[in-house]
């Protein structure tokens, strides 16, 4: 297993990079969604995997809903089987750094190390190299974006954040999601917040009732990720 000490290295992966399936449907899904023709919404989850991620995956599988997970490297090391399950069940995954620092406060090499170590850990666990990156706290600038691009990553932000980590109430989290939902939107939540996982069945039911097709970020983008060094949305 890779160790945190690799942060001080500048290891470059060799060989052709593998990519995560772009917008692959969750287990049990039968059709590919065309967001140019239907109303789509991407649900995204940060900071995992965590203790409740498996429960969330159960809900998503039952409802045939694919989502996008931005993973912390140190948590991938702690729960590799959950990450493998996430990928196997058709969800998209991205890089959320190794230790969740405020990237604009770091030196260039420190930013690159945070990103590279997480890339290494995810590839070691899944055999795949991710192409999406989300900066912790959404704290980014032109330098962070440029450095992410140098690692062949696009930056994925959001159109609305639930602040579920602060609300800590299923009813309030559900209300926040429904308020933020809009066509081609990207909603930020956390699979490490138990109340978010608890609220998810009711959230999915209501979003479907309102006509949303719930998809991964790559599906929202027509089956691709943005070019490296580009931020979306």
Number of C-alpha atoms within 10 A of each C-alpha: 8 13 10 14 8 14 19 13 13 13 12 9 12 6 6 7 13 12 12 20 18 21 25 24 23 25 17 13 15 9 8 12 20 16 19 11 7 13 18 24 25 28 22 24 23 25 25 24 28 22 14 17 23 18 15 20 22 11 17 20 18 13 17 18 24 29 26 25 30 25 27 27 28 22 19 24 20 12 16 17 14 19 26 15 14 23 19 15 21 25 28 29 29 26 31 26 28 25 17 16 16 15 22 15 12 13 11 13 14 16 21 23 20 25 25 25 27 29 26 22 24 26 17 16 16 20 15 18 22 24 27 28 28 26 25 20 13 13 14 17 11 10 13 22 20 17 18 25 20 13 17 17 26 26 27 21 21 16 15 17 16 21 15 23 16 9 15 14 17 20 15 17 25 23 14 19 23 17 11 16 20 17 15 22 19 27 22 22 23 24 26 20 24 20 21 27 22 19 18 18 16 12 21 21 11 14 16 12 10 12 13 19 21 23 30 28 33 21 25 26 19 14 17 14 21 18 15 20 19 16 17 17 14
